[in-house]
Amino acid sequence: MSGTTLFGRGEELAAVDALVDALPGRGDALLVHGAPGIGRSALLDHAAARARACGFTVLRASGVRAESDLPFAGLHQLTHGVTDLIARLPTPQAQALLRAFGMAEPSPGASGPQLFVLSLATLGLLGEVAAEAPVLVVVDDAQWLDTPTLDVLAFVARRVGAEPIGLLVALGEDRTAWRGAHDLRELHLRPLEPSAADALLTARSPGLAPGTRHRVAQMSAGNPLALTELPAALRAEGAPRESVLSPRLPLTARLERAFSSRSAGLPSETHLALLIAATADDGGLTEVLAAASALTGTEVSARSLEPALAAGLVRVDGFRIDFTHPLVRSAVLGSASLADRLAAHGALARTLQGQPDRQAWHRAAAGGRPDEAVARQLDQAAVSARESGAPAEALTALERAVALSRVPSGNVARLLDAAELRFELGQADRVSALLQQVESLGPDLLARARVVLLRDWLESESDTSTSRIHLLIATAEQAAGAGDPELALRLLRAAARRCWWADPEPELRERIVTAAERLPVPELHPDLVCTLAAAAPVEASATVIDRLRRLEREGGYDVVAAATLANAAIMLNAYDQVTGFVRHAADGLRRQGRQALLAQSLVFLALATVHTVDWESGLPAAAEAARLAEENGQPRWLTGARVAKAQFAALRGDLDTALVAIGEAEGQGLTVVDPSKLAYIQITRGLIALAAGHPGEAFSCVWRVFDPADPSYHPFMQTMAITELAEAATGDEQRALARSALQQLVASGGTSEVQMIRVNLGFARALLADDEHAEEHFRSALALDMSRAPFVRARLMLAYGTWLRRRRRVMEARTPLRTARESFAAMGVEPWRERAAQELRAAGEGSRSQGRPDRDLLTPQEVQIARLAARGLSNKEIGRQLHLSPRTIGTHLYRIFPKLGITSRSQLGEKPGTD
């Protein structure tokens, strides 16, 4: 049928042919969408046949509604023919796939989502298949796939460009059914033109009477499947009755009726087997026949399916039974009575002994009344789904368990867990309704405390009032009194986070610190350290720095704790500790699939490495964080990633990129009331203006962080902004304002244990000092340990040399100016290098021209790969670190070599920025 249903599809055929034909050279992904029966399956069949004719490997899967709640059912269907290659993958990835398919035992103590590592494993598995021959992945009716499989496919689709892997995915008219497809090329199949529809009808049903032909053409409205199926249904009915071709029937209903008519004359045993197959969450033939036998009380054999095979309703491939079209399945289910459908689920549940998760789903579907035992079994299925990285399926299990249970206390816990999952899945708009259900069930004190915490998560982007902080503190005190110090600490950490964002009165921050320190938790508890850093970044800095250093020395913390400690460090401006904790956390977070926390941690790393001008770490971190935050719907961390991107671009002198990035960040930031975010934006705008040589504009931007009347006012972030303010203060009035701000900072934070704050204050003292005391302050600042602040040190050298030259101490000026110029050149900070070169020329010394830094020629990912290759790592070793296939690494290196003007890996170590 596929050949005839491709009438009038010349452009669409050309598009899929181009994808297939390009596979030996490059991969691509294409989304095909359109109404049911529009020709999606025929187009996919054509592409698959073309790929096989070229000697390519074709992997296929088709979504079915009954399997849409079974985690990774679609992924298993897609890859079941190549599971023997799983052993070639890195062990964590191989184990993740095997556990997802139920082919390996869960690892002891495993928790947390695994979707990211499963996605990496799938990409790696496809890469292994592609090593033998190009691969075409063909997925039909993706709108009925389970959500985790869709997420994996979205991940793969964005990364196949460098591999000989093609991805052709078809789904229904609503392309939004696949949320990961927003940036894929798409092919929208529209109804056939009248001439093409007429040609198809002639080819499929040449003997139709003119009246019937006109009616079929009119009611099919260009739908190829309707044009094909409706004439056959009419012939089976014996006459073109109005009940079949009623214009009042929607198209889908007409098609389902056509399929139902094809199965009307089948034996009862065949009907039963079809109903079980349509109800099953897996196409296993053995299970279908066993359940049918259990339902009838007599043995049902595969012979019972022969009439359905002859009618073209199903196909049997090895040990699987599949419907020839999803609408056939829909028709079978639609024609069955409710009692028959419930009985089919019950038979499957009895058959699936030893498979508790699948059994739970069918037991839940078989019952029409409350059943606490089934609810508890669904609770366990939810736990399994969360451990395998399928939060959407865990959510479905919890909400179905709520419907089956009449025990309020159990449902309160389920609803709260479901609310957290809704939040994790980016469905914050539906969390409030769940919390209202919780409140209607009379939750106990601790459950009410969880409600408060969840509501705070919901409103963290919109409500920065101090009343919210008071509520969090009071609730934490209640939770502590009820014997749950961990929940109390989570609440206090949320309150402290709000303090860092908006800086309320000191008494409130002190209350948080006091309450947190009273809790019976270890003093090195990461949440406690983070709470102290957020609530008292100046007052508790010595304590927090001491604990961070102890934790660094002692180790033993997990990746989530490391991410929490990085959060604590960033709130203190302790950038050296940030980088250490994030690097400890990042690989583990990737392995565990904790993408949201990974995005947050990478933003911390990107912002910290701006200060060390570590392009090789910071640029890839910012790029990856932006991608993850955008994919996961994390506006706060998307803004942070854009801020870091803008700051790096300003340092390089790429002002157009910097302005675009900070404009995007500002557009995102202004949707929420968040002084800390606005302060970051104004500081970055100041840095961009300084890079452009506009100190007046820079001062105006940065001063907003110091102005109590401005929304960007943020007292603690002034310790970071003071360097830009001091450098931008050129006029007498500006210098007076900056000195006043500096005096206040010295009074409040001059004794900070954070080295970066000491460096920043020393820098500002030197630049803002009067002539009589300037040299003393320059020498004092240069005596500070600036090993982790090379950019500030080079700027200080530039300012010192400039000060000396302008006082006619030209010979003395040349040394600091030369040092500044060379430091800026080594860091790749072009605007300040040029400024230092100009000052040096004014001091009577010429400057050699500077070529474009090699790192500027490479993308952030290419920088990572070049650096690892320069260290001697093989393509396979690099791929394991970056979660890319060895073939992809080789492709990147093929592009890197000509950019750097080299011909071999051995030359990479000679290029700056790759060693």
N, C-alpha and C positions, 0 to 999 in steps of 0.2 A: 504493500500500500504506500510505502514511503515515496516511491518514484512519482506516483500520480499526485500525491498531496504537495509536491514541490512545484506545481504549475505556477507560473507568475512570480517565482522567487529568484530571479536572476541576480539581483543585487545582494540578496541575503546569502545565496550560494557562493558568490564571489568573496564575500567577507569571511565565511568559514573556510573556504578553500585557501585563502591567503594566510589564515592562521596556521592551517595544517602545513602548507607548503613552506612556511618560514621556519618550521620547528628545528630542522637541523642546525640552523644558525642562531636562533633566539627563541625564547619562550614568550607567550602572551596569554592574556585571559580575555574572554568575551562573555558577556551576559546577554542571553537571549530571553526576551520576555514577551508575553502576549496572552490572549484569552485562551481558555481551554479549547483544544481541538484546532488551534490556529496553524499548526504545522511545526511546533517546536520539536517534537519527538522525531518527525521525519527529517528535519534539518540535522539533528544530532546523529541520526542513523547514517545519513549521507557523509557527515564528517568522519564518523568512526570507520565507515567502509573505505573512505579515501585514505585515512591514516594506515589502515591495515594493508591496503594495496601498496603503500610506500614502505612497508616493512616496519612500521612503528608499533609500539606497544599501546594498546587501548585498555584503559581501566574505566569501568562504568558503574554507576549507581543510580538508583531512582528512589525518590522520596515517596513515602506512603503515610497517610494520616495516622494509621494505627501504631506506627513506630515513632511518631514525632515526640513522644515523651520518654523514649528509651535512649539514654545517653550513648552516643557514639555508634548507634545502630547503622547510620548511613556511612560512617567512616569504615566500619567493619565490612559492610557490603562492597565498598569501593576497593578496599585493599586486601580482601580475603585471598585473592589469587597470588599475592606476592608476600604473604606473611613469612615465608621462609627467608626473606632478605632482612627481616627485622634484626636478626642476630648480628648483622654488620654494623648496626648503629651503636653509638656510645651507650654504655650500660644504662645510665639514667633514662635516656630516651627510649631504649628498647623496653625496659621494665615498665615505663609509663604506658606505652602502647599495649603491651601484653596485659597489664592490669585493667586498662580501659576495655579490652575485649574479653575480660574474664578468663584469660589464659595464664594468669599468674596470681599468686596470693598477694593481697595488699601488704605493703611494707609495715612492720610494727611501728605503731605510733605515728603513722602518716596522717597528716592533716593539711588542710588548705587546698586551694584550687591548683590543678595540674594542667590547665588548658594551654598555657604558654609552652610548656615543655612538650606536651602532646603535639602541638602545632609544629614545633621544631622537629620533632621526631617524624611527623608525616612528611614534611618538606625533605628531610634527610632520606626517608624511604623512597620517595619519588626520585630523588637524585640518584639513589643506588640503581633504581630501575632504568633511569635515563642513561646511566653509564654504559648500558648494553645497546640501547636504541632509543630514539626520541619517544616521548610519552605524550599521549593525548588522554586527558582526564575528561570524561563525559558524564555530566550529572543532569538528570532530568527531574522535573517537578521538585526543584529545590525548596519550594515553599512548604513542602511537607517533610523535609528533613528535620531531624532533631537539632536543637539550637547549638549544642557543642560542635556537631559536625559542620554546621554553617560557619561557626566562628573559625574553625580550623581551615576551611576552604577560603575564607576571607584572608586569613593570614598567608596561605600559600599563594593566592592570586596576586598579592602585592609583592611577591618575591620571586616570581618565575622568570623575570626578564633575562637573567644571565644564564638560565638553564634551558636545555632543549625540552621544555615541559610546556604543553598547551593545556589550558583549562577552558572548557566550554560548558557553561552552566545555564540551564533553562529553568525558568519559573513562571508563575502566572502573571496576570495583567498587572498586579500590584508589585512593582519592583521593590518597594520598601519592605517586602516580606523578608528580604535578606539585608540586614542592616549593615553588613560589611561590604556591600556592593556599591556604595555611593561614589567611589572614584574609579570604577571599572568602565572600560569601553562597553557600550551596550548596542544591542540590535533589537529594535522593537518590531515584532511581526504584526502587521496590520491585516485586516480582512483583504481577501483577494479582490482585484479589480473585476468588474463584471465579465470581461472577456476571458480572463484566466479562470474564473469560477465556472463559466460555461464550458470551457475546454475540459476542466476536471470532471464536471458532471457527465459530459459526453463520453469520456474515457472510462469512467466507473460504472455508469448506468446508461448505456446507449439506447435501451429499448423503452425508456420512459415515455408515457403519453405526454403530449404538449401541455395539458393543463396541470398534470402532476409535476412535470419538469419546472413549469413556471412557479408553482407553489413551493417546491423544494428550494429553488434558487432564491425566492423572496424570503423565506423563513430562515435559510442558512446564513443570509447576510454576509456571504463571502467566507464563511468558516469552513475550512477544508474537511475537518472531521465530520461536521454535520452534512456537508455535501456528499460525503462518502457513506455515512451510516444511515441517514434518514431514508434514502431509497430502499435499502435492504430491509429496514423496519417496516416500511409500507408494504413491500412485497410479502413479508411474513404475516402482516395483518390482513392481507387480501384486498384492501381498498384504502384509499387515502382519506381515512376518517378524520373528522374535525378534532377528535380527542387527541390524535397524534400530532397534528399540525396546527393546533390552536395558536393563533397569534398572541394569545394571552399568556402562553407559557414562556418563561425565560429560557434562553438558549441552553444553559446548563441542565435545566430540568428536562428539556427535550432530548438532550444527548443521553442522560442517565436512563430515560425511558427507553431509548433505542437499545441501550446495552441490556436492560432488563428483559426486553422482548427476546433477545438472543438466548437467554438462559431459561426461558419459560418452559420449554419442553424437556428439560434435563431430568434424569432420575432423581428421586428424593435423596438418595445417598450422595449423589454428586452435588446437589444443592447444599447439603450439610457440610461436605468437605470444603466447598467454596466459602461458606459462611465462616468456618473455622479459620481458613487461610486468610480471609479478609479481616478477621478479628485479631489474628496473631500479631505479635510485635516482632516476629522474625520469620523469615521465609523457610524455616526448616521443615522439610517434607515429613520427616519422622515424627516431629512434634504434632504437626497438623493431623496426621493419620491417627496418632495415639489419642489425641483429644477427641477426634470424631468417634473413635471406637469407644472411649469412655462415655460419651454422650448417648450413644445408641445402645450400649451394652453388648454389641457384637463387633467382631473385627471388621474394620474398614480398611481396604487395601488400596494401593496406588491405582489399581484398575478402575476404581470409582471415578478417577479424574479423567479417564479417556474421553468421555463425551464432552467435557469442558475443553480439553485439548483440541478435539475435532472442531468445536465451535469457535476456536480462536480466542477463548476467554483467558486462558492461562498458558504458561510455558513452564516446563520442568527442565532445570539445568542441574544435572548431578543430583544433589540432595536438597535442592531448593525449588520452591514453587513460587512463581511470580505472575502477577496479572499482566496481560499484554498492554493495558493502559490503566492508569489510576482510576479513570471513570468507571471501569469495569468493577473495581473494588467498591467504589462508591455505590454503584447500582446494586451490587449484591447486598451491601449493608442496608441500603435504603429500602430494599424490597423485603427484608426480614422484619419480623415482629419484634417488639421490645423484649418479650419473653424469650424469643429465640436468641437474640443478641446477648442477653444476660446469661442464658444457659451456655452459650459458646465461651464466654469469658470464664464461667465457672469450670467448664471442662478443661480449659487450658490451665487454670490455676491448679487443678488436681493433678495435671500431667507434669507440672514443673516443680515437682518435689526436688529439693536440693539446690534450687535456684531462687533463693528467698526474695531477691529484689524484683525479678520479673514476676514471680508469683504474687508479690504484693500488689503490683499494678493490676493484674487480672482479678485478684480477689476484690480489690477496691471497685473495679468496673462491674463485677458480677453482683455486688450487693446494692440493694436499693434502700437499705436501712442502716442505722448506726451500728458499728461493730468496733469495739475498743481494741480487740486483738488485731484486726486489720490496720487500725490506726497506728498501733505500736509497730507493726511490721513496716508500715510506710515511713515511720520515724527512722527506722534503720536504713530503709532505702534512701532516705534523704541524706543520712550520714554518708552512705556509700557514694552517692552522687556528688556531694561536696568534695569528698576525698579524691574523686576521679576528675575533678575540674568541671563539673556540670551544675553550676548553681541554679540554672533555670529549671532543671529537672528536680533538684532538691526542693526548690520553691513549690513546684507542682505537687510533689509528694506531701509536703507540709500542709499545703492548703487543702488537699484532698483528705488528709488525716483530720484536719479540723472539721470538715464536713461529716466525717464518720464518727467522731468522738462526741460524747456528751459530758466529759469530765472537764470542768472549767479550768482547773489548775493546769492540766496537760495542754489544753488549747491556748492558754495564756503564753506558755513557753513556746509553743509552735508558732503562734502569731508573732511573737517578738523575734524569733529566729527568721521567720518569713520577712518581717520588716527589714531586718538587717540585710537579708539577701536582696530584697527589692532595691535597697539603697546601693548595694554592691553592683547590681545590674543596671544602674542608671535609671531606675524607675521611681525616682523620689516622689513623683506626683501621686503615686499609689500607696506610699508609706503611711500617710495620714489616716487613710481609711482603715488600715490594719491596726494602727494605734487606737483608733476610736473603738474598734472591736475589743481590743484588750481592755480598755477602760470600762466597757459595758459588762465585762465578765467579773468585775470586782477583784482586780489584781492585788496581790499583797504588796507590802512596802518595797521589797526588792524589785518586783516587777514594775512597780510605778517608777522606781529609780531608773530602770532601763528605758522606760518610756521617755523620761526627761532627757536622758542622754541621746536617744534617737531623735527626739524633737530638736535637740541642739544641733545634731548633724544636719538635719533638714534645713535649719534656718541659719546655718553658720555663714552663708553668703549674703544674708540680708539684714540680720539683726545684730548690731554691735552695742546694744544698750547695756548699761551696768546692771539692770534688773535681771538680765539673763545670767550674769556672773553670780549675783546673789543667790539665784535659784539653784545653780549648779553646786555652789558651796553648801547650801543648806541640805540639798539632796545627798551630797557626799557624806555629810555628817550623819544623816539618817542611815545610809547604807553601812557606814562604819559601825554605828550602834547596833545594827541588825546582824553584824557578824560577817560582812562581806567587804573586807578592806580592798580587795582587787577592784571591785566595782567602784568603791569610793575613790580610789586613786584615778581610775579612768575618768570619773566625773571631774575631779580636781584638775586633771591634765587638760580637759576640755575648757574649764574655767581659766586656767593659766594661759592657754593658747589665745583666748579672747583678750586677755590682758596684754599680751604681746602685740596683738593686732591694733588695739585701740588705746592702751596705756591709761587705765582709769586711775583713781586716786590711790596713793600709796597704802592707805589703810586696807583697802580691799586686796591688794596684792600680798600684803603681809598676812592677812587672814588665810589666804590660800597656802602660803608657805607654812604657817603654823599648823594648819589642819593636815597638810601632807606629811610633815615631819612627825606628827603624833601617830600616824598609822603604823600598825605592827607589820611593816614590810622591811626587807633589807635596805640598808642605806645605799647600796649600789643597784637597787631596782631601777631598770631603765626608765620606767614611767615616772618614778620619783625624781630622777636626775633631770628628765625633760620638763617636769612640772616646775622645779626650782629655776631652771634656765629661763622658762617662759615668764614666770611670775616675777622673778627678781634677777634680771640679766646683769645688773650692776652689783646689787647688794650681795647676791649669792654667787658671784662669778668665781671667787676663790674656791668656794666649796665645790661648785660644779666642775671647774677645771681640775681640781684634785681628784674628784671621783672619775672623771673621764680618763685621766692619766692612769689611775689605778686599774680601771677596766681595760684599758689598752694593754697594760702590762700583764694582767691576770688572764685575759681572754676568757674563753668558755661560754660566751654569749652566742645566741643564735642570730640568724640573719634579720629577723624582725627586730630583735633588740638592737642590733647594729644600726638599723635604719632609724630607730627611735633615738639612739645616741647621736647619730648624725644630725637629727633634727635639733637636739639640745645644743650641739656645737654651733650650728648655723645661727641660732638665736643669740649666741654670745659673740659672734664674729670670730670664733675660734676656727679659722679656716683650715689650719693644718690637721686638726682633729677630724674635721668634716671629711676630708679626702680619705683618711685612713679608715673611718667607719664605713663610708659608702663603698669603698673598694672591697671591704670585707663582706658587705651585704649583697652587692649587685649580682654576682654570679649565682649565689644561693637563691635570690629572689627570682632570677630568670629560670633556674631549674624548677622551682616550685610553682612557676606561673603566676606569681603575685604581681601582676602588671601595674596595678594602681600604686602599690607601695614602691615598686621599682621606678615608676615615673617620678614620684615625689623625691626619691633619693637621688635620682639622676639630676634633678633640678638643683638640689643642694650641691652636688659635685660641680655642676656647671658654674653656679654662682661663686663657689669657693675658688675654682681654678682661674676665674677671671683675674683674681688678685695676684695669683702666681704666674699669670700669662702662660698657662699650660694648655696650649692649643690642642695638643694630641689627645688629652683627656677631656677637656672642656667642650670643644666643638662637637665631637661625636655624642657626648652626654646630652648636650642641649638638643641636638637633632633627634636622638632617640626618645628623649623625654617628651618633646613636642609631639612626636608621632604617637606615642603611647597615650599621652594625655588627651589628644584629639580623638583617638579611637575609643577610649574608655569614658569620654565625657567628664573630664576633670578640668574645669575652667581655671581654677586657681593655679594649678601646676602648668597648664598651657601658657598662662600669663608669665609665670616664672621662667619657663623655657625661652619664651620670646624675649624677655628682659635680658637673659644671659646671651642670647644670639645677638641682640642689639649692642650689648657691651663689647663683645668680641669683635663685631664689625667695626665699631668705633675705634678700637685699638688698632685695627688693621688699616684704618683710613677709608673703609668702604662705607661712606656716609649714606649713600642711597639705600643700601641694605639695612643699615642701622635705623634709619628713619622709618622705613617700612615696617621693620620688626617692632619698634617701640610704638608705632601707631597702632599696630594690631594688638599689642599688649594693653595699650591705653583704652582701646575700644572694648576689650574684654574686661579690663579692670574697672571701668566706670559703670559697669552693670551692677556692682556691689559696693557696699559701704565698708571700705577696708583701708584705713590709713596706712598700714604697712605696705600694701600693694601700691598705693598711690605714691608713697615715699620712694619705693624702688623705681617707679617710672620717672619721677622727677630727678632723682640722682642720675639715672641713665641718660635722660635728656641733657642734663648738665655735662656729662662726660662726652656726649656727642657734640655739643656746642664747643667744648674745649678742643676736641679733635679738629673741628672745623675752623678754629681760630677766632671764636666769638665769645670772649670771656664775659661780656656784659649779659648776653643771653644765658650763658651757663649760670651766672650768679642768680639771675632772676628765677631760673628753674629750681636750683638747689635751695635757695633761701626759703622756698615754700615748706621744706621739711622742718625749718626752724621757726616758722611763723605760727604761733598758737591759734591764729584765726583761720588758718588754711586747712582744708581737708587732708592735705598731705602731711600735716604736722605729726612727727613721731620722735619723741625725745631720745629713745635708745638708738634709732637708726641715724641720728645725728653723729654718732661716733664713727659711722662709716662715711657720712656725707661731708664731714669737716674737711677732708683733703680736697675735694672738688670745690668747696666753698672758698678755702684759702687760696687755691690756685686761681680761681676766677675773680677774686677781690683785687681789682686794679686801681680803682678810684679811692679817694680818701673816705668818702661816705661808706662805700662798700667795706673797706678795711676796718672801719670803726664798728660796723655791724658784725663783721666776722670775728673781731676780737672779743666783742661782748659775748657772742655765742660760744667762743672758745673758753672764756673764763667760766661760764656756767658749766660747760662740759668737764673742765678740770675740777671744778668744785664737786661735781656729782660722780664722776667716773675716773678721776685722775689716778686713783690707786688700783684700778682694775688689774687683775692677774692675766687678762687676755693680751697677748703680745701684740696682736694687730691693733688693738685700741691704743696701746702705748705708742706704737709706731705712728698711727694717724695723728695723735695729739702732738707728738714731737715734730712731725712734718708741719702741722698747722702753726705751732709756736714759732718755728723758724721762718716761715713765709710771712707771718703777720707781725713779726717783731719790728720795733723801730730800729733805725740805723745803729744806734748806740749799742743795742743788745743783740742784733741780728746774728753776728758771727758766732757769738757764744751759743746761741740756740741752734745754729746750723751744725756746729761741732757736736753739741750734745745729742742732736737727733741722729747724726751720722754714727755716733758711738753705740746706738741701739742695735740689737740683733735684728737685722732685716733680711735674713737668709730666706724667709718665707714671704717676703714682700718686695720682690725685685723691681716691680713697677714703681712703687712708692719711692724706693731708694734711688732709682734712676731719675725720677722727677725731682727729688730732693737735690741730686747732683746738678741737674739742669738749673734749678732755681738758685743754688749756691754759686755756680759759675756765672750765671747772669748777674747776680748781685755784685760779685767781684768785678766783672767787666765794667759794669756801669759806675763803679767807683774807681775806674782807671787802673785797676790792679790786673792788667791784661795777662801778664805772664802767669800769675797765680790762677787766673780763671780758666786757662786752657786745660789744665789737668782734670778738674771735675767735668768740664764740658766734653772733653774727649771721652771720659769714662761714661758719661750719660749717652753720648752719641753711640758708642759701641754697645752699650747695654740695650738701648732701644733697638738697634739694628739686630742684635742677637735674638731679642724677643719677637722681632717682627712688628714692632709698634711704630708704624710709619709716620703718623703725624708728629709725634714727639721726637722721632729721630731727625726729621727734617728741621724741626725747631732747634734742636741741639746743634745741627750742622750749621744753621744760619748764625747762631750765636758764636760758634767756633770760628766761622769765617769773619765775623765782626771783630773777633779777638785776634785776627791776623793769621789764622791757620786754615788751609784749604781742607776740603772734605772730598773723599772719593765718592763716586756715584754708587748707589746701591741698586742692585738688581732685585727683581721680584723674588721674595722668599719662596723656596721650593714648596713649602707647605701650602702656599696660596694656590698652587697649581692643582692640588688634589682636593677631592671631596673629603668630608670628615671620615667616612668609612674607609676610603683609600689611604688616609693617613694612618688609621689603625692597622690596616693590613701591611702597609709598607714598614711600619715600625716593628711589627711582629716578625715579618720576614727578615728584616735586618738583624734580628736577634738569632736567626738561624732556625726558626720554626718551619716545619714542613707545611704544605698546603693543608694536609689533614689536621695537623695540630692547630693551625690558625683557625680552620673551620670549626673545630670543637670549641674554641674559646669564643668565637663570634656567632656560633650557631648558624653557619653557612656550610654548604657542601664544598668539598675540595675542588670540584669543577668551577664553582663560582669564584673561589679564591684565585684560581688560575686565570680566569677571565679578567678579574680586577688587576692582577699583576701585569697581564698583557697590555692593559690600558695605562698602567702606572709607568712602565718603563719609558715609553716615548715622551711622556710628560716631563720626566726628570732627566731625559737625555742620556739614559743608560741602556744597557743591553742584557744585563744579567743580575741575578739576586745578589751576587757578591759585591756589587757596586752600591747597593742600597745603604750600607753602613757608612759610605763616604758622603752621603747627602745630609745636610743639616736637618734636624727635626725627625730623622728616622732612626737615630741610634738610641 
